[in-house]
Every structure is written in C-alpha cells, then in structure tokens.
Amino acid sequence: MKRWTTFLLVLSLTATLAAGSFLKSAAFKQLEPEAQRAIVLVAKSREAAPRLARYPGWTARAERQDGAVWHVWFERDDDWLGEAYVDLESRKVSEVYIPVDPTPAERAHTVPKLRKLVRRDAEVQALLGDEPGEWEEEIDYDKWSDAWFVYYWRGDDAVGVRIGQDGGRYYVDDVFDPLALTEEQARQHDQDRAIQLAYTAERVGELLEPYDDWKVYAEPGPEGRWTVSFATPEKTILTAVVDLAGGRVLAVETP
C-alpha cells in the first residue's frame, strides 16, 4: 500500500512539473485570460494531467467554442497530442482525448495475456496451421485507435488480429489480412500507377517542359483504363489514356 501511494505521489508530482513548464512560459502569458484559465483547468485535470506527463515540453492553445465552453488542444514540436473541452462556468472538463503508448511495465503485463488469448482463437489456429512456431509474431498498440494488434508473418503470408476491450476484458475483435488493400487504398494505388505510366510516355515530358505550374488528374474508366490529364489553371496541356492491365499508354492527346 505504501509503495502504491508513493507511486501516485510521484506521478502527481511529475504531472504538476510537466504542466508548470508551459504554464510559466512567455507564450502562455501572452494568451488572453480566459484561454489561460481553460488551459490550466484541462492541464491539471485528473484525466489529462497524467497523460500530458508523458509528453514533456508540451504546449497548448485554446479557443472559445460556445458560450463558456472552450476547446483546448495540445502540441509538441508541431505534433498534435490531443484535445479536451472545458466549461469555464462549471469548471467541468470533458471529452479528454490525449492518446498515450503503454509504459514498459504496462506492456509487459498485457502482452502475455494477448498472446494467450489469440493463440486460443479457433480462426487464428486454422490460419496458422499445424506449425504455428514457423510464424513470426509482432504485438503492437495503436494509441490513436486505442487498440492492440497481433500480427503473424511467414514469407508472403500474414495474419492480423485486432483486440477489443470491454470493461478490462480483452477479446478477439477481428481477424484480417494485413496485406490486403482497402478499397480506397487500392484505388489510390491504381491512380498512382496510371499517373506514373502516363508521365513516362513518349512526348509527355517534352509537352510539359514549357510549364511550371501544371497539375495532374486521373479518373478511372471501363476495362481497367484510366484517363490522366495534365493541366494548368488556364488549360489542359495533354490527356493520356492508360491501360493498367497491360501496363501501357494507349494514347496521348493534346487539345
């Protein structure tokens, strides 16, 4: 009990010191009084303080949202860390979202549980086959989605498992192929290929050379064909018709 109490005191002191560094800075003092108050209320709240303590050197900004409600967000080295809302009249802090990675101790405590859980799943067992030891294992936590993922790799094969959590209980939420592209990713991949093929076609470089401000647009068509247009704000320079399946440019047309 004494050790746990000491840990809480150390955590509280760490959070207080972390908050104090920005709250004493010149940048903070230049903010309007209400913005300062909003930041202080959030930064020292029970929900936000221990999470901000994981990010030494954080800074904060605030803007009025609606009436007495202010939106506060946190950054460090131009990286967005999280946000929260606070009502200056009631002093109530809400919707605190400041993702953090697990500590080494938290990870050491959680990973064995996840490994045991996943290895018992019937679908995972079927995918790994009779020699599960042949697969390389990787266990990661995605702080932005607040979820653990277990991955297995063997050559060109892969199995992904998303772990859900309900009231402190972990469960297998989804088993998926981590190498499969989503519909949006597949479309982006095809679009990038179409543009690359069009750009390397004969005459395209020569036609684009006189222009500095051109942009490229690509639209899918029937039978795996894409129409790729190179244009300036004033006019279309050229249009290429690309056959992705054949990996070739069918035509290059100019206005």
N, C-alpha and C positions, 0 to 999 in steps of 0.2 A: 504493500500500500504506500509506504514511504517512497519507494522508487518511482511509482506511478505518479505520485504527487509532485515529485521533483521534476519528472519529465514534463508535466503540464506547466509547471512554473517556467522551465527553460523555454518551452515552446511559446508561452505567452510573452516572455521577455524578448525572444527572437523576433516575434511578430511586431512588438512595440518598437524595437530598434529599427526594423525594416521600414515601418511606416514613418518613423521620425525623420529619416534621412530626406525624403522628398518633402514632407510637411514643413521642414525647416529651410527649404531651398528658396532661392530668389524667384524661381519660376512659379512656385506655389504662391508666394506672397504677391505676385503680380495679378493673380486671378481675383475676380470680384468676390466679395464676402460670402454671398450665397453659394457660389461654386466651391469655395474653400470649405464651407460647412458641409456641403454634400459629400465632398471627397473624404473629409475626416470621418463622418458618420459611417460611410461604407468601409473605409480602410481599417477602421478599428472595430468593426462588427465581428461578432463571433463567427459568422460564416466566411467572411472574406480575409480576415487577418491571418489565419494560419496558412492560407493558400498564397497570399502575397508574400509571406515569409520565405516561400520557395523561390522567389524572384527578386533577389537583392538588386537595387538600382532601379526599381520600377518608377514610372511617372504616371500621372493621372490627368484627365481632363473631365469637365462636366458641362452639361448644357440643360437648360430648363426644358422639360418635356411637356408638362401640362399642369398649370397652376403651381402647387407646391411640390410637385414630383419632378425630380431631376434624374437625368441619365448620366451615370459615371462610367468611364472606361479607362482601362489601364494598359500601358505600353512599356516596353523596354527595348532600347536600341531599335526603334521603329517597328518592333514586332508587337502585334496585338496580343494581349494576355487574357483579357476578359472584360466583363461588364457587370453592372448592377443598377438597380433603381432605388431611390430613397425619397420618402416624403418628408420634407423639412418640417412640416407642422406636427406630424405624429412621430417623427424620427424613425419610422419603420423602414428597414432595408429589405428589399425583395428581389427576386429573380437574379440571385447571385450566380454568375457563370464565369468561373475562373478555373479552367482545366489545369490539372497538375498530373505529372507522372508519379507512379508509386515510388516510395522510397525503397532502397535496397532491402530493408527489413520487411516491408510490406510485400515486395516481390517474392522474397524467399519464403514467406508464409503462404502466399497464394498459388504460386506456380505448381507445387506438388499436388495441390487439390485439383487444379485444372487438368493436369496431365492424367491423373487417375480417372477423373470424370470422362474425359474424351476417349481414353482407351477402352472404356466400358461401353461406349455407344455402338449399337449394332451396325449402323450405317457406316461409321468410320472403320469399324473392324472389317466390314466387307470390302471397302475400298483399299485398305492397306494389305489385304490378303493374308496369306499364310506366313509371310516373313515380315512382320512389322518392324523388326530391327534393322531392315535394309533402308528404311526411310530416315532422312534427316529431319529433326524436329526443331521448330522455332516457335517461341511463345512471346507475343508482343501485346502491349497495351496501347490502345489509341485513345489519347486523352480527349480528343475532340468529340468522339462519339461515345466516350465513357464505356468502352467495351474491350474485353480481352479477345485475342485471336490466337488460335493454334494452327500452325502450318506444318505440313509434311511434304518433303521434297525427295524425289528419286528420279534422277535423269530428267526426262522431259515430262514426267508425271508430277502432279501436285494435288494436294487435298487441303482445303481451308475449312476451319471451324470457327464460327462466331459464338462466343459465350455470352449468355444473358444472365441477368441477376435479378432476383426478386426477394426483397427482404433479407438480404445477406446470403441467400441460397443461390448457388450457381447452377446453370443448366445449359445444355446444348441448344442454342437458338437456331443455328443454320449451318448446314454443311454445303460447301460450294467449291467450284473450281477457281482458284485464284488467278489462273492464267487466262480465263475466258474474258473477253471484252464485253462490256455493256453495250447496249445499242448505240448510245451516244459516243462511246469510245471507238466503236467500230466505224461509225460514220466519220468521225474526226480522222481516223487512220486512213480511210479511203480518200477523204478530201485532201489530206497531206500528200498522199501518193499521186493523186491526179494533178495537183499543182506542180509537184516535182517533175513528173513526166512532161507536162506542158512546158515548163521553164527550160528543160534541156532539149526541146525540139529544135530542129533546124530553123533558122531565121528569127527565132524568138528573141534571142539576145541582141541581135542586130536591130530589130524593130523597137526594142525597149531602150536602147542606148541613148537616144536624144532626150529621154525624160528622166527626171529625178524624183518626181512625186507620185509615181504610179502605185496603184494597189491591185491586189489580185482577189478575184471572187470565183468560187466554184460551186456549181449546182449539179446534183445527181440527175441522171436521165434514165431511160429504159435500157435494159440489157447490159447493165454494168458500165454504161457510158456516162462521162461527166463533161460538162461544158465549163471551161475555165476562161475567164475574161480578165485581161489586164487593162486597167483604165486609170486615167487622171480624173480630177473633179470635173474637167471640161468635156472629156470624150473617151470613148473606148478605143484603145490602141490596137488590140487584136483579140481574137477569140480562138481557142483551141478546143477541139473535140477529142477526148481521150477515152480509149478503151482499156479499162483497168484489167479485165480478164486477160487480154492479150498483151498488156504492158506496152502499149504503143499509142502514138498520136495519130489519129485518123485524118485530121485536117487542121490547118492554121489559116484563119481568115482575117482579113483587115477590112475596115469599113470602106 
